[in-house]
Amino acid sequence: TITSRASLSAYEDAMKRVMLIILAVLVVLIGVAAYFTGPMFYEFWKLGSNDPTVYSRDIAAFTDEDERQPPPKNAVLFVGHSNIRYWEDLQKHMQPLTVIRRGFGGAKVNDLLFYADQIITPYEPRAIVINIGGNDIFSGLGNEPIEAPVVFVQPTRN
């Protein structure tokens, strides 16, 4: 019986080591997954919010970028949600036009209207391309009436 107890104890020790190794591997995998999906989770979190201030960091980043390198006047402004944000070769596709890209992932119509004074009117664009609305439908807001000021941009002729 002493040998069977020793065998059982060795077996339990081996199982503890195996469980610790499995736990360590799981922790590493979860860490890697969190590292690569963190920005995506952040985008989905904003998408679920009806509070436009969840985009304040995105808008502040545009403001900082504009201070470092003022955008050109009379450009074509592309504004909207993640389709604009992640269209990194937009300038290449729109040549010879000069473009400004101001997309913030997860944005809905109310969010765009909330920040219009910061991300539309200061640029004095020659034209505005708006890609917005898909997230309203995805988040269930597509049939809700929207109460927000209407933004008018007066076109200019050179």
Secondary structure, 3 states (H helix, E strand, C coil): CHHHHHHHHHHHHHHHHHHHHHHHHHHHHHHHHHHHHHHHHHHHHHHCCCCHHHHHHHHHHHHHHHHHCCCCCCCEEEEECHHHHCCCCHHHHHCCCCEEEEECCCCCHHHHHHCHHHHCHHHCCCEEEEECCHHHHHCCCCCCCCCCCCCCCCCCCC
